[in-house]
Amino acid sequence: MTQTQYKIYIDDIVRRVEYARLRVSDYHIVKTVAISKNSTTDEITNLYKIGQRAFGENKVQDLKTKSKELEALPIEWHFVGNLQKNKINNLLDINPSLFHSLDSLDLAQELQKKLFTKDMTLDALLQINSAKEKSKRGVMPELASDIYKQIQNECPNIKLKGLMSIGANSDNPALVKKSFEITYDIYKNLDGATICSMGMSGDFELAIECGSNMIRLGSVMFDK
Ligand SMILES: *Cc1c(COP(=O)(O)O)cnc(C)c1O
């Protein structure tokens, strides 16, 4: 694809996001984070030139390498992957704009210690395992509100902004929808939460209809 063809292609994705959000409300604004984990810095630059500013990675090392290589561009970097405790300092050195995948109280406590030591704060989302899948990380839906409050109380350097969830791994749209609804129900009852991050390339329209206001698009944004 030439850059002109790519722009037309991306316009079409933007239009799909737009139609989905308008079905919710004129006032429902959705932010797209381009997940670049399978893409090169050249591909990121091409998308940046079209106007995309928020990018996300799922490995601390990749986030470090790519953000360093692209440091001349004012990109907003997100981290969406599993954070191992021994990588916390590396993540904090990069200081991402949002950490989507805070997935346990234990990790929050460890993160809090490191943030306190460095006199930093970090915006984060609590990850919910909304379909209760063994293969997925995140807190169980029935515990989510309590854990969220506990992190707010015990971890002052973590600035919780809302929730993140990955839709149920299923071909049945009703099951995927259910998993989004479960997350949204928890989200809307949280005090001060403003970000509900759900929806990926295969299910973002459904996620938006269920209330998502941040979608994480990988393959579809990079035409893979
Ligand atoms: C890879 C990834 C995405 C993007 O997935 P696509 O299906 O390529 O859009 C979104 N969120 C997380 C947490 C991911 O790891």
Ligand as a Chemical Component Dictionary entry (heavy atoms), coordinates in Angstrom:
data_LIG
# 
_chem_comp.id                   LIG 
_chem_comp.type                 NON-POLYMER 
_chem_comp.pdbx_formal_charge   0 
_chem_comp.three_letter_code    LIG 
# 
loop_
_chem_comp_atom.comp_id 
_chem_comp_atom.atom_id 
_chem_comp_atom.alt_atom_id 
_chem_comp_atom.type_symbol 
_chem_comp_atom.charge 
_chem_comp_atom.model_Cartn_x 
_chem_comp_atom.model_Cartn_y 
_chem_comp_atom.model_Cartn_z 
_chem_comp_atom.pdbx_ordinal 
LIG C1 C1 C 0 -2.404 -7.176 20.915 1  
LIG C2 C2 C 0 -3.317 -6.502 21.832 2  
LIG C3 C3 C 0 -4.351 -5.686 21.346 3  
LIG C4 C4 C 0 -4.620 -5.482 19.867 4  
LIG O1 O1 O 0 -5.070 -6.674 19.276 5  
LIG P1 P1 P 0 -5.622 -6.706 17.778 6  
LIG O2 O2 O 0 -6.540 -7.874 17.753 7  
LIG O3 O3 O 0 -4.443 -6.869 16.884 8  
LIG O4 O4 O 0 -6.351 -5.429 17.534 9  
LIG C5 C5 C 0 -5.158 -5.060 22.270 10 
LIG N1 N1 N 0 -4.974 -5.208 23.599 11 
LIG C6 C6 C 0 -4.006 -5.976 24.095 12 
LIG C7 C7 C 0 -3.869 -6.105 25.573 13 
LIG C8 C8 C 0 -3.153 -6.654 23.238 14 
LIG O5 O5 O 0 -2.188 -7.438 23.745 15 
# 
loop_
_chem_comp_bond.comp_id 
_chem_comp_bond.atom_id_1 
_chem_comp_bond.atom_id_2 
_chem_comp_bond.value_order 
_chem_comp_bond.pdbx_ordinal 
LIG C1 C2 SING 1  
LIG C2 C3 SING 2  
LIG C2 C8 DOUB 3  
LIG C3 C4 SING 4  
LIG C3 C5 DOUB 5  
LIG C4 O1 SING 6  
LIG O1 P1 SING 7  
LIG P1 O2 DOUB 8  
LIG P1 O3 SING 9  
LIG P1 O4 SING 10 
LIG C5 N1 SING 11 
LIG N1 C6 DOUB 12 
LIG C6 C7 SING 13 
LIG C6 C8 SING 14 
LIG C8 O5 SING 15 
# 
